[in-house]
Amino acid sequence: MRKSKKNKAKDDLNELVRFTKLFSYILDKPYILLDFQTDSIIYTTEAFNKLIGVGPEEKISFEMFLHPEDKKIIHQIHQSTKDQLIEIFRMNHYATVYVVYEIRMKTADGTYKYVRCNYRPVHFDQNGIPMYDIFYFSEMVDRGLERFVIYSIEETENKLYYSSIKNKFVTYDKIEIKPVEIEIMKLAAMGNKESQICKKVNISINLLRYYKKNIYFKFHVSTMAEAVSTALFYKIL
């Protein structure tokens, strides 16, 4: 007797929950399972609940543990991420694609910790559109300017990076920090005013403000102080 679509969908989801739990146990990492369309959290592992300090029956959302500044960024880019994933899977139903977000997460002790959020779309509908995402979280060991990345196992050299300037995922050359932008941040960090920076770099005030705007977009920040702080964190300065 054939199962109804509803029962099959329930069995498929239960199987994904089982795999999520198993991955978390074997790899000793916090895992969660999300609905691709709604971004609602379907299942959280014990390791994840322990990480953020919630009980197993407590209903949670990303809003609960994301840093306020990262909430704004994630809201801005996540739809672009999903659009890019759908485009990739339409071209290749069998692609093995991963997404990486570097975020600040509120942990059980109330402090925010930098973590690398890795996820992979799983289980597709008849049109090749992902139905669920399996997320896992790991401590950030190495640092770089790759905060929001999409890559395919089949084409690891062709990574895509989110650009706030373009409001979409682009190749690395579109987000790379230019030497003049690094010099501007260094001078700003030393307390130089705009007029002083212009004189030392030998550029006009309008060009300086153009570079500053690009710096903010590339670092996903809104002030030079935040840009300098981020550049120091990522060991760019």
N, CA, C and O of each residue as an XYZ file, in Angstrom:
948
protein
N       0.845     -1.201      0.000
C       0.000      0.000      0.000
C       0.880      1.250      0.000
O       1.765      1.388      0.845
N       0.640      2.148     -0.934
C       1.453      3.351     -1.043
C       1.092      4.359      0.037
O      -0.076      4.541      0.383
N       2.125      5.009      0.558
C       1.887      6.027      1.574
C       1.342      7.295      0.926
O       1.658      7.600     -0.224
N       0.527      8.023      1.668
C       0.039      9.311      1.182
C       1.191     10.305      1.188
O       2.188     10.110      1.883
N       1.049     11.363      0.415
C       2.095     12.388      0.354
C       2.357     12.982      1.736
O       3.497     13.287      2.087
N       1.297     13.141      2.507
C       1.427     13.727      3.841
C       2.241     12.813      4.748
O       3.120     13.276      5.475
N       1.949     11.516      4.705
C       2.683     10.568      5.546
C       4.131     10.435      5.102
O       5.034     10.309      5.929
N       4.349     10.464      3.785
C       5.722     10.372      3.282
C       6.531     11.591      3.704
O       7.690     11.464      4.098
N       5.918     12.783      3.622
C       6.602     14.002      4.023
C       6.969     13.956      5.504
O       8.042     14.410      5.899
N       6.065     13.400      6.323
C       6.325     13.265      7.756
C       7.466     12.296      8.007
O       8.323     12.552      8.854
N       7.486     11.189      7.281
C       8.566     10.201      7.424
C       9.904     10.803      6.991
O      10.930     10.583      7.634
N       9.883     11.561      5.899
C      11.108     12.196      5.407
C      11.661     13.178      6.446
O      12.868     13.228      6.683
N      10.772     13.951      7.057
C      11.197     14.917      8.067
C      11.760     14.209      9.295
O      12.776     14.630      9.848
N      11.107     13.148      9.713
C      11.607     12.374     10.861
C      12.999     11.806     10.578
O      13.851     11.738     11.465
N      13.208     11.403      9.333
C      14.518     10.863      8.950
C      15.582     11.968      9.002
O      16.715     11.720      9.414
N      15.220     13.176      8.588
C      16.162     14.295      8.647
C      16.488     14.664     10.096
O      17.633     14.984     10.418
N      15.501     14.619     10.945
C      15.729     14.869     12.372
C      16.694     13.830     12.934
O      17.593     14.158     13.708
N      16.497     12.578     12.537
C      17.377     11.501     13.003
C      18.813     11.734     12.535
O      19.756     11.561     13.307
N      18.978     12.126     11.270
C      20.314     12.402     10.740
C      20.950     13.597     11.445
O      22.143     13.578     11.750
N      20.158     14.636     11.702
C      20.670     15.822     12.389
C      21.197     15.457     13.775
O      22.267     15.901     14.190
N      20.426     14.647     14.469
C      20.831     14.185     15.803
C      22.094     13.330     15.724
O      22.988     13.441     16.564
N      22.153     12.476     14.704
C      23.297     11.583     14.547
C      24.568     12.359     14.207
O      25.629     12.091     14.770
N      24.462     13.322     13.287
C      25.627     14.148     12.928
C      26.163     14.880     14.158
O      27.372     14.931     14.384
N      25.261     15.437     14.937
C      25.667     16.178     16.127
C      26.409     15.276     17.105
O      27.405     15.679     17.707
N      25.921     14.073     17.253
C      26.539     13.117     18.188
C      27.921     12.671     17.689
O      28.886     12.651     18.453
N      28.004     12.315     16.406
C      29.263     11.795     15.859
C      30.336     12.886     15.778
O      31.493     12.649     16.125
N      29.949     14.078     15.318
C      30.912     15.157     15.109
C      31.086     16.050     16.329
O      31.964     16.912     16.360
N      30.241     15.834     17.335
C      30.315     16.601     18.584
C      30.211     18.108     18.321
O      31.018     18.900     18.808
N      29.192     18.479     17.536
C      28.946     19.880     17.219
C      27.457     20.192     17.392
O      26.620     19.299     17.259
N      27.124     21.446     17.686
C      25.712     21.836     17.789
C      25.070     21.878     16.400
O      25.582     22.540     15.497
N      23.970     21.183     16.234
C      23.250     21.135     14.953
C      21.808     21.591     15.146
O      21.231     21.427     16.221
N      21.233     22.167     14.086
C      19.807     22.464     14.057
C      19.270     22.175     12.656
O      20.024     22.141     11.684
N      17.965     21.969     12.571
C      17.284     21.719     11.301
C      16.262     22.826     11.073
O      15.437     23.110     11.941
N      16.324     23.455      9.889
C      15.442     24.575      9.566
C      14.586     24.289      8.345
O      14.953     23.497      7.477
N      13.433     24.955      8.298
C      12.599     24.972      7.106
C      13.185     25.999      6.139
O      13.353     27.161      6.509
N      13.499     25.592      4.906
C      14.156     26.482      3.943
C      13.285     27.687      3.598
O      13.791     28.803      3.482
N      11.988     27.474      3.434
C      11.101     28.547      2.993
C      10.807     29.553      4.098
O      10.843     30.760      3.858
N      10.519     29.075      5.299
C      10.079     29.960      6.386
C      11.187     30.346      7.351
O      11.030     31.279      8.138
N      12.314     29.627      7.295
C      13.441     29.830      8.228
C      13.075     29.500      9.680
O      13.795     29.877     10.605
N      11.972     28.805      9.873
C      11.608     28.404     11.236
C      12.444     27.198     11.657
O      12.724     26.307     10.855
N      12.834     27.190     12.921
C      13.652     26.106     13.451
C      12.757     24.915     13.769
O      11.826     25.018     14.568
N      13.050     23.792     13.140
C      12.236     22.587     13.299
C      12.750     21.707     14.429
O      11.972     21.145     15.200
N      14.079     21.595     14.517
C      14.662     20.702     15.525
C      16.022     21.243     15.962
O      16.805     21.710     15.134
N      16.296     21.180     17.244
C      17.602     21.571     17.787
C      18.177     20.401     18.572
O      17.454     19.703     19.282
N      19.467     20.195     18.441
C      20.114     19.100     19.164
C      20.424     19.526     20.600
O      20.396     20.709     20.937
N      20.714     18.546     21.416
C      21.053     18.814     22.814
C      22.277     19.720     22.914
O      22.335     20.597     23.775
N      23.269     19.504     22.020
C      24.490     20.317     22.040
C      24.181     21.781     21.742
O      24.790     22.676     22.328
N      23.234     22.031     20.830
C      22.875     23.410     20.507
C      22.130     24.056     21.674
O      22.410     25.198     22.038
N      21.189     23.327     22.255
C      20.440     23.861     23.396
C      21.372     24.223     24.548
O      21.186     25.234     25.226
N      22.372     23.380     24.750
C      23.353     23.636     25.812
C      24.185     24.868     25.489
O      24.508     25.652     26.382
N      24.537     25.044     24.206
C      25.354     26.177     23.789
C      24.671     27.505     24.092
O      25.314     28.429     24.589
N      23.362     27.612     23.796
C      22.676     28.893     23.986
C      21.877     28.948     25.292
O      21.298     29.984     25.617
N      21.843     27.847     26.037
C      21.222     27.851     27.355
C      19.716     27.818     27.351
O      19.080     28.595     28.064
N      19.119     26.924     26.553
C      17.660     26.771     26.544
C      17.299     25.313     26.811
O      18.117     24.411     26.634
N      16.061     25.103     27.239
C      15.585     23.755     27.489
C      15.162     23.069     26.209
O      14.933     23.733     25.197
N      15.053     21.732     26.236
C      14.724     20.974     25.025
C      13.336     21.267     24.467
O      13.104     21.084     23.272
N      12.413     21.717     25.308
C      11.044     21.976     24.855
C      10.801     23.446     24.535
O       9.715     23.813     24.088
N      11.795     24.279     24.759
C      11.611     25.718     24.571
C      11.598     26.065     23.077
O      12.451     25.608     22.316
N      10.630     26.868     22.679
C      10.523     27.294     21.285
C      11.525     28.423     21.048
O      11.524     29.418     21.772
N      12.375     28.269     20.039
C      13.409     29.272     19.813
C      13.413     29.743     18.361
O      12.847     29.106     17.472
N      14.071     30.881     18.156
C      14.257     31.433     16.818
C      15.639     32.067     16.764
O      16.292     32.238     17.793
N      16.082     32.413     15.566
C      17.387     33.050     15.422
C      17.441     34.380     16.169
O      18.504     34.800     16.626
N      16.296     35.035     16.291
C      16.253     36.324     16.974
C      16.764     36.219     18.407
O      17.289     37.186     18.958
N      16.609     35.051     19.002
C      16.969     34.873     20.404
C      18.470     34.915     20.651
O      18.909     35.366     21.709
N      19.263     34.451     19.690
C      20.690     34.319     19.981
C      21.617     35.106     19.057
O      22.831     35.085     19.257
N      21.082     35.798     18.054
C      21.928     36.607     17.176
C      22.234     37.963     17.812
O      21.376     38.557     18.464
N      23.454     38.442     17.621
C      23.820     39.786     18.049
C      22.950     40.793     17.294
O      22.672     40.589     16.112
N      22.509     41.889     17.956
C      21.625     42.860     17.287
C      22.159     43.364     15.950
O      21.392     43.509     14.998
N      23.465     43.633     15.862
C      24.034     44.108     14.601
C      23.988     43.016     13.532
O      23.758     43.299     12.357
N      24.206     41.776     13.945
C      24.179     40.670     12.984
C      22.758     40.353     12.525
O      22.556     39.855     11.418
N      21.781     40.641     13.373
C      20.385     40.449     12.964
C      20.084     41.282     11.725
O      19.469     40.804     10.772
N      20.527     42.536     11.754
C      20.266     43.432     10.622
C      20.941     42.921      9.348
O      20.365     42.968      8.261
N      22.172     42.434      9.503
C      22.907     41.936      8.341
C      22.241     40.683      7.770
O      22.040     40.565      6.562
N      21.901     39.746      8.670
C      21.295     38.488      8.224
C      19.963     38.742      7.530
O      19.664     38.126      6.507
N      19.158     39.654      8.090
C      17.887     39.988      7.445
C      18.128     40.525      6.041
O      17.352     40.262      5.122
N      19.211     41.277      5.884
C      19.515     41.887      4.592
C      19.951     40.848      3.567
O      19.556     40.918      2.403
N      20.765     39.884      3.995
C      21.397     39.003      2.999
C      20.715     37.651      2.812
O      20.921     36.993      1.792
N      19.906     37.229      3.784
C      19.454     35.834      3.737
C      18.583     35.524      2.526
O      18.670     34.431      1.967
N      17.750     36.467      2.118
C      16.933     36.206      0.927
C      17.816     36.099     -0.306
O      17.550     35.290     -1.195
N      18.883     36.924     -0.364
C      19.828     36.818     -1.479
C      20.503     35.454     -1.477
O      20.753     34.874     -2.534
N      20.797     34.944     -0.278
C      21.397     33.612     -0.163
C      20.462     32.560     -0.740
O      20.881     31.707     -1.523
N      19.202     32.624     -0.352
C      18.239     31.627     -0.833
C      18.029     31.734     -2.347
O      17.924     30.722     -3.040
N      17.969     32.966     -2.849
C      17.822     33.158     -4.301
C      19.003     32.557     -5.053
O      18.830     31.924     -6.094
N      20.214     32.760     -4.514
C      21.414     32.233     -5.153
C      21.410     30.705     -5.122
O      21.788     30.060     -6.100
N      20.985     30.130     -4.001
C      20.928     28.677     -3.885
C      19.934     28.080     -4.878
O      20.221     27.071     -5.523
N      18.776     28.702     -4.995
C      17.767     28.212     -5.931
C      18.308     28.239     -7.358
O      18.089     27.310     -8.134
N      19.019     29.320     -7.692
C      19.605     29.430     -9.034
C      20.630     28.320     -9.274
O      20.673     27.720    -10.349
N      21.456     28.056     -8.254
C      22.474     26.999     -8.387
C      21.810     25.650     -8.609
O      22.214     24.897     -9.496
N      20.804     25.342     -7.819
C      20.158     24.022     -7.925
C      19.326     23.874     -9.194
O      19.128     22.762     -9.682
N      18.847     24.970     -9.718
C      18.136     24.881    -10.995
C      19.090     24.489    -12.118
O      18.702     23.797    -13.060
N      20.340     24.935    -12.012
C      21.337     24.601    -13.028
C      21.906     23.200    -12.805
O      22.290     22.525    -13.760
N      21.959     22.764    -11.539
C      22.523     21.452    -11.228
C      21.828     20.876     -9.998
O      22.161     21.231     -8.867
N      20.867     19.994    -10.221
C      20.093     19.405     -9.124
C      20.962     18.616     -8.154
O      20.589     18.410     -6.999
N      22.129     18.175     -8.632
C      22.960     17.287     -7.816
C      24.135     18.014     -7.148
O      25.019     17.374     -6.578
N      24.143     19.338     -7.219
C      25.237     20.108     -6.620
C      25.247     19.921     -5.097
O      24.196     19.853     -4.461
N      26.441     19.840     -4.537
C      26.604     19.778     -3.084
C      27.071     21.153     -2.629
O      28.249     21.490     -2.742
N      26.134     21.944     -2.114
C      26.408     23.350     -1.835
C      26.367     23.628     -0.337
O      25.511     23.123      0.390
N      27.320     24.448      0.100
C      27.386     24.858      1.505
C      27.342     26.382      1.592
O      27.777     27.086      0.681
N      26.809     26.869      2.704
C      26.773     28.298      2.994
C      27.477     28.519      4.330
O      27.313     27.739      5.268
N      28.255     29.580      4.403
C      28.946     29.925      5.645
C      28.581     31.354      6.039
O      28.731     32.286      5.249
N      28.096     31.512      7.281
C      27.879     32.831      7.870
C      28.781     32.921      9.099
O      28.792     32.010      9.927
N      29.528     33.999      9.219
C      30.276     34.242     10.446
C      29.477     35.238     11.270
O      29.265     36.376     10.850
N      29.034     34.804     12.444
C      28.104     35.600     13.246
C      28.541     35.640     14.707
O      29.429     34.906     15.140
N      27.882     36.522     15.443
C      28.065     36.564     16.893
C      26.821     35.961     17.533
O      25.702     36.405     17.279
N      27.026     34.956     18.357
C      25.923     34.214     18.959
C      25.927     34.389     20.478
O      26.967     34.293     21.130
N      24.761     34.644     21.013
C      24.626     34.759     22.469
C      24.631     33.364     23.081
O      23.790     32.530     22.747
N      25.572     33.117     23.966
C      25.724     31.782     24.551
C      25.070     31.706     25.927
O      24.511     32.684     26.422
N      25.152     30.531     26.527
C      24.454     30.274     27.785
C      24.856     31.221     28.907
O      24.042     31.516     29.782
N      26.107     31.707     28.900
C      26.560     32.608     29.967
C      26.200     34.063     29.715
O      26.574     34.941     30.491
N      25.456     34.328     28.604
C      24.998     35.684     28.322
C      25.942     36.518     27.483
O      25.607     37.646     27.122
N      27.110     35.993     27.165
C      28.075     36.725     26.336
C      27.927     36.323     24.877
O      27.394     35.259     24.562
N      28.410     37.194     23.987
C      28.367     36.905     22.557
C      29.699     36.308     22.115
O      30.768     36.798     22.479
N      29.616     35.253     21.333
C      30.796     34.532     20.887
C      30.788     34.474     19.362
O      29.753     34.206     18.751
N      31.948     34.725     18.749
C      32.053     34.597     17.297
C      32.050     33.116     16.912
O      32.856     32.332     17.415
N      31.145     32.751     16.025
C      31.063     31.368     15.566
C      30.912     31.343     14.052
O      30.479     32.314     13.430
N      31.274     30.227     13.492
C      31.057     30.005     12.051
C      29.827     29.115     11.907
O      29.812     27.968     12.352
N      28.810     29.666     11.283
C      27.559     28.940     11.050
C      27.630     28.353      9.646
O      27.677     29.086      8.658
N      27.637     27.033      9.568
C      27.738     26.332      8.292
C      26.410     25.630      8.013
O      25.860     24.975      8.899
N      25.904     25.758      6.825
C      24.681     24.998      6.546
C      24.627     24.508      5.109
O      25.263     25.042      4.200
N      23.827     23.459      4.962
C      23.668     22.823      3.662
C      22.192     22.552      3.401
O      21.524     21.940      4.235
N      21.674     22.992      2.266
C      20.293     22.664      1.908
C      20.154     21.153      1.677
O      21.006     20.525      1.047
N      19.078     20.596      2.192
C      18.825     19.167      2.023
C      17.360     18.931      1.696
O      16.498     19.753      2.008
N      17.095     17.810      1.070
C      15.745     17.350      0.750
C      15.016     18.358     -0.152
O      14.599     19.421      0.308
N      14.870     18.022     -1.410
C      14.342     18.946     -2.408
C      12.945     18.536     -2.877
O      12.584     17.360     -2.851
N      12.169     19.534     -3.305
C      10.843     19.226     -3.834
C      10.963     18.800     -5.299
O      12.070     18.686     -5.826
N       9.839     18.569     -5.944
C       9.856     18.049     -7.311
C      10.440     19.031     -8.325
O      10.794     18.647     -9.440
N      10.538     20.306     -7.925
C      11.127     21.324     -8.801
C      12.602     21.582     -8.506
O      13.215     22.472     -9.096
N      13.164     20.799     -7.593
C      14.575     20.962     -7.259
C      14.848     22.076     -6.273
O      15.996     22.491     -6.114
N      13.803     22.578     -5.596
C      13.964     23.649     -4.612
C      14.180     23.023     -3.230
O      13.447     22.111     -2.848
N      15.178     23.502     -2.478
C      15.419     22.929     -1.141
C      14.208     23.098     -0.231
O      13.498     24.101     -0.305
N      13.981     22.108      0.628
C      12.893     22.170      1.595
C      13.405     22.421      3.007
O      12.719     23.034      3.825
N      14.625     21.939      3.290
C      15.181     22.077      4.634
C      16.660     22.432      4.560
O      17.316     22.223      3.540
N      17.175     22.978      5.673
C      18.598     23.250      5.828
C      19.083     22.580      7.110
O      18.414     22.637      8.142
N      20.250     21.946      7.035
C      20.905     21.435      8.235
C      22.054     22.374      8.577
O      22.976     22.555      7.782
N      21.992     22.973      9.770
C      23.013     23.911     10.241
C      23.896     23.244     11.286
O      23.427     22.428     12.079
N      25.184     23.598     11.280
C      26.013     23.285     12.446
C      26.904     24.478     12.745
O      27.192     25.288     11.864
N      27.332     24.578     13.982
C      28.071     25.740     14.457
C      29.432     25.313     14.981
O      29.550     24.325     15.706
N      30.466     26.072     14.605
C      31.821     25.763     15.055
C      32.528     27.039     15.468
O      32.193     28.128     15.004
N      33.501     26.894     16.339
C      34.264     28.047     16.803
C      35.121     28.580     15.665
O      35.668     27.811     14.875
N      35.237     29.916     15.585
C      36.065     30.523     14.557
C      37.528     30.417     14.958
O      37.959     31.013     15.945
N      38.285     29.651     14.181
C      39.710     29.469     14.453
C      40.529     30.423     13.593
O      41.326     31.207     14.106
N      40.328     30.349     12.290
C      40.998     31.267     11.380
C      40.044     32.395     11.032
O      38.826     32.225     11.079
N      40.593     33.532     10.688
C      39.786     34.705     10.403
C      40.145     35.282      9.044
O      41.300     35.240      8.621
N      39.165     35.806      8.384
C      39.394     36.411      7.080
C      38.201     37.265      6.717
O      37.312     37.483      7.541
N      38.177     37.745      5.501
C      37.084     38.614      5.072
C      36.014     37.808      4.347
O      35.424     38.278      3.374
N      35.771     36.604      4.822
C      34.812     35.721      4.164
C      33.632     35.468      5.099
O      33.379     34.333      5.502
N      32.920     36.530      5.435
C      31.847     36.415      6.420
C      30.633     35.670      5.895
O      29.993     34.915      6.627
N      30.316     35.886      4.618
C      29.113     35.295      4.040
C      29.482     34.688      2.687
O      29.711     35.404      1.712
N      29.535     33.371      2.648
C      30.088     32.679      1.484
C      29.182     31.529      1.062
O      28.577     30.858      1.897
N      29.100     31.315     -0.247
C      28.443     30.136     -0.813
C      29.472     29.409     -1.669
O      30.163     30.030     -2.478
N      29.572     28.103     -1.493
C      30.501     27.354     -2.345
C      29.972     25.951     -2.601
O      29.191     25.399     -1.826
N      30.424     25.403     -3.705
C      30.038     24.060     -4.105
C      31.225     23.125     -3.938
O      32.355     23.491     -4.263
N      30.982     21.929     -3.437
C      32.042     20.932     -3.289
C      32.670     20.628     -4.646
O      33.870     20.374     -4.746
N      31.844     20.658     -5.682
C      32.328     20.344     -7.026
C      33.206     21.458     -7.608
O      34.034     21.206     -8.483
N      33.022     22.701     -7.114
C      33.779     23.830     -7.651
C      34.231     24.738     -6.514
O      33.804     25.889     -6.422
N      35.097     24.214     -5.649
C      35.518     24.967     -4.465
C      36.277     26.245     -4.817
O      36.320     27.179     -4.016
N      36.876     26.293     -6.008
C      37.631     27.485     -6.384
C      36.718     28.627     -6.809
O      37.174     29.763     -6.940
N      35.443     28.346     -7.025
C      34.498     29.366     -7.473
C      33.556     29.785     -6.349
O      32.335     29.706     -6.488
N      34.127     30.224     -5.248
C      33.306     30.676     -4.129
C      32.634     32.002     -4.466
O      33.153     32.805     -5.241
N      31.462     32.211     -3.862
C      30.738     33.466     -4.020
C      30.649     34.154     -2.661
O      30.439     33.500     -1.639
N      30.808     35.475     -2.655
C      30.845     36.252     -1.426
C      29.758     37.323     -1.475
O      29.523     37.937     -2.515
N      29.102     37.538     -0.339
C      28.029     38.538     -0.342
C      28.612     39.939     -0.356
O      29.500     40.260      0.435
N      28.103     40.783     -1.268
C      28.509     42.180     -1.371
C      27.331     43.076     -1.006
O      26.281     43.025     -1.647
N      27.513     43.903      0.035
C      26.469     44.857      0.408
C      26.323     45.945     -0.643
O      25.263     46.560     -0.762
N      27.387     46.183     -1.406
C      27.331     47.193     -2.460
C      26.388     46.741     -3.569
O      25.547     47.510     -4.035
N      26.537     45.489     -3.985
C      25.713     44.944     -5.077
C      24.412     44.320     -4.557
O      23.480     44.076     -5.323
N      24.367     44.069     -3.256
C      23.232     43.374     -2.643
C      22.997     42.004     -3.276
O      21.863     41.595     -3.523
N      24.099     41.316     -3.526
C      24.040     39.967     -4.082
C      25.396     39.296     -3.884
O      26.350     39.930     -3.430
N      25.474     38.016     -4.225
C      26.730     37.281     -4.111
C      27.567     37.493     -5.365
O      27.067     37.426     -6.487
N      28.864     37.752     -5.144
C      29.766     38.073     -6.242
C      31.073     37.296     -6.060
O      31.265     36.621     -5.048
N      31.953     37.394     -7.031
C      33.269     36.763     -6.926
C      34.180     37.604     -6.026
O      33.895     38.772     -5.759
N      35.279     36.999     -5.563
C      36.128     37.626     -4.548
C      36.702     38.970     -4.982
O      36.850     39.873     -4.158
N      37.024     39.113     -6.257
C      37.627     40.364     -6.722
C      36.716     41.565     -6.509
O      37.185     42.703     -6.490
N      35.406     41.318     -6.347
C      34.454     42.416     -6.153
C      34.397     42.885     -4.698
O      33.894     43.976     -4.429
N      34.901     42.089     -3.759
C      34.858     42.493     -2.346
C      36.247     42.718     -1.753
O      36.372     43.138     -0.602
N      37.282     42.443     -2.529
C      38.643     42.559     -2.022
C      38.949     43.991     -1.573
O      38.601     44.952     -2.259
N      39.601     44.121     -0.420
C      39.947     45.430      0.108
C      41.151     45.989     -0.650
O      42.190     45.337     -0.751
N      40.999     47.197     -1.179
C      42.072     47.821     -1.948
C      43.128     48.417     -1.018
O      42.816     48.786      0.114
N      44.389     48.517     -1.490
C      45.451     49.114     -0.663
C      45.104     50.511     -0.154
O      45.406     50.844      0.992
N      44.469     51.336     -1.001
C      44.118     52.694     -0.579
C      43.077     52.661      0.536
O      43.084     53.531      1.408
N      42.169     51.657      0.523
C      41.167     51.545      1.579
C      41.813     51.134      2.898
O      41.404     51.590      3.966
N      42.814     50.280      2.819
C      43.565     49.892      4.023
C      44.297     51.099      4.595
O      44.311     51.309      5.808
N      44.907     51.895      3.710
C      45.628     53.098      4.150
C      44.683     54.084      4.817
O      45.033     54.697      5.825
N      43.494     54.239      4.263
C      42.494     55.146      4.839
C      42.092     54.677      6.238
O      41.978     55.488      7.157
N      41.881     53.389      6.396
C      41.510     52.863      7.720
C      42.635     53.043      8.722
O      42.387     53.380      9.880
N      43.868     52.823      8.290
C      45.020     53.006      9.187
C      45.107     54.450      9.671
O      45.315     54.704     10.857
N      44.947     55.386      8.749
C      45.017     56.805      9.101
C      43.854     57.206     10.011
O      44.031     57.987     10.947
N      42.662     56.665      9.728
C      41.498     56.950     10.573
C      41.707     56.395     11.974
O      41.339     57.028     12.964
N      42.298     55.209     12.051
C      42.558     54.578     13.353
C      43.546     55.390     14.176
O      43.523     55.343     15.405
N      44.423     56.142     13.491
C      45.412     56.979     14.176
C      44.839     58.335     14.578
O      45.545     59.169     15.147
N      43.548     58.554     14.279
C      42.889     59.788     14.697
C      42.894     60.904     13.677
O      42.509     62.028     13.998
N      43.319     60.624     12.453
C      43.333     61.654     11.410
C      41.917     62.016     10.974
O      41.048     61.153     10.848
N      41.704     63.309     10.746
C      40.420     63.776     10.238
C      40.384     63.626      8.716
O      41.402     63.340      8.087
N      39.207     63.822      8.139
C      39.058     63.639      6.692
C      40.035     64.503      5.905
O      40.660     64.030      4.956
N      40.168     65.764      6.297
C      41.056     66.675      5.565
C      42.505     66.205      5.633
O      43.253     66.338      4.665
N      42.899     65.654      6.784
C      44.260     65.163      6.943
C      44.491     63.899      6.102
O      45.545     63.728      5.489
N      43.488     63.027      6.090
C      43.594     61.794      5.297
C      43.710     62.134      3.816
O      44.527     61.554      3.102
N      42.892     63.075      3.360
C      42.932     63.486      1.952
C      44.331     63.974      1.569
O      44.848     63.637      0.504
N      44.926     64.764      2.446
C      46.249     65.322      2.169
C      47.308     64.225      2.122
O      48.174     64.225      1.248
N      47.231     63.282      3.078
C      48.253     62.237      3.177
C      48.121     61.192      2.067
O      49.119     60.630      1.616
N      46.890     60.936      1.631
C      46.669     59.934      0.579
C      46.657     60.592     -0.808
O      46.750     59.928     -1.840
N      46.537     61.928     -0.784
C      46.514     62.710     -2.027
C      45.275     62.403     -2.876
O      45.368     62.070     -4.057
N      44.125     62.526     -2.234
C      42.851     62.341     -2.926
C      41.892     63.456     -2.519
O      42.112     64.135     -1.516
N      40.831     63.642     -3.297
C      39.841     64.669     -2.978
C      38.908     64.171     -1.877
O      38.852     62.974     -1.592
N      38.177     65.101     -1.262
C      37.232     64.739     -0.200
C      36.115     63.843     -0.740
O      35.650     62.936     -0.050
N      35.690     64.107     -1.979
C      34.632     63.282     -2.568
C      35.100     61.854     -2.819
O      34.350     60.898     -2.621
N      36.353     61.723     -3.259
C      36.892     60.382     -3.493
C      37.099     59.660     -2.166
O      36.873     58.453     -2.072
N      37.528     60.392     -1.142
C      37.680     59.782      0.182
C      36.346     59.223      0.672
O      36.285     58.100      1.171
N      35.293     59.999      0.530
C      33.973     59.554      0.993
C      33.448     58.386      0.161
O      32.708     57.539      0.663
N      33.831     58.349     -1.096
C      33.485     57.201     -1.939
C      34.168     55.937     -1.405
O      33.532     54.891     -1.283
N      35.466     56.037     -1.087
C      36.200     54.889     -0.537
C      35.637     54.469      0.817
O      35.528     53.279      1.111
N      35.280     55.453      1.638
C      34.730     55.144      2.964
C      33.406     54.381      2.839
O      33.144     53.431      3.578
N      32.589     54.818      1.894
C      31.316     54.131      1.670
C      31.545     52.686      1.258
O      30.858     51.782      1.734
N      32.517     52.468      0.369
C      32.847     51.106     -0.054
C      33.381     50.270      1.104
O      33.065     49.086      1.222
N      34.186     50.889      1.952
C      34.715     50.187      3.133
C      33.565     49.716      4.015
O      33.547     48.570      4.465
N      32.605     50.604      4.258
C      31.463     50.238      5.110
C      30.689     49.067      4.510
O      30.309     48.132      5.215
N      30.465     49.131      3.208
C      29.730     48.051      2.545
C      30.500     46.730      2.606
O      29.915     45.677      2.861
N      31.799     46.790      2.373
C      32.600     45.563      2.347
C      32.672     44.895      3.711
O      32.735     43.670      3.812
N      32.663     45.717      4.766
C      32.739     45.162      6.118
C      31.361     45.007      6.760
O      31.250     44.526      7.888
N      30.319     45.411      6.046
C      28.942     45.307      6.569
C      28.785     46.098      7.865
O      28.222     45.602      8.841
N      29.292     47.344      7.862
C      29.216     48.222      9.034
C      28.697     49.588      8.595
O      28.449     49.813      7.410
N      28.532     50.506      9.565
C      27.994     51.829      9.224
C      28.875     52.981      9.695
O      28.546     54.140      9.442
N      29.992     52.693     10.376
C      30.898     53.745     10.817
C      32.349     53.313     10.579
O      32.638     52.124     10.438
N      33.257     54.299     10.535
C      34.671     53.983     10.360
C      35.227     53.264     11.586
O      36.095     52.400     11.465
N      34.722     53.624     12.766
C      35.178     52.948     13.983
C      34.859     51.452     13.918
O      35.680     50.620     14.305
N      33.669     51.119     13.429
C      33.290     49.713     13.280
C      34.146     49.034     12.217
O      34.540     47.878     12.373
N      34.431     49.755     11.135
C      35.249     49.194     10.061
C      36.651     48.878     10.558
O      37.187     47.806     10.277
N      37.246     49.813     11.301
C      38.589     49.606     11.842
C      38.595     48.435     12.815
O      39.495     47.596     12.783
N      37.578     48.382     13.686
C      37.471     47.290     14.650
C      37.354     45.946     13.940
O      37.991     44.970     14.338
N      36.536     45.897     12.882
C      36.370     44.648     12.113
C      37.648     44.278     11.400
O      38.032     43.108     11.372
N      38.317     45.272     10.819
C      39.579     45.001     10.102
C      40.641     44.481     11.059
O      41.423     43.603     10.695
N      40.679     45.006     12.270
C      41.632     44.512     13.279
C      41.274     43.081     13.673
O      42.156     42.237     13.827
N      39.985     42.813     13.836
C      39.538     41.474     14.209
C      39.944     40.455     13.150
O      40.394     39.356     13.476
N      39.783     40.823     11.888
C      40.099     39.919     10.787
C      41.571     39.992     10.362
O      41.977     39.396      9.364
N      42.356     40.739     11.147
C      43.813     40.837     10.919
C      44.146     41.398      9.543
O      45.109     40.983      8.898
N      43.327     42.350      9.112
C      43.576     43.046      7.849
C      44.455     44.267      8.092
O      45.238     44.661      7.227
N      44.320     44.861      9.277
C      45.179     46.001      9.662
C      46.270     45.505     10.601
O      47.103     46.293     11.049
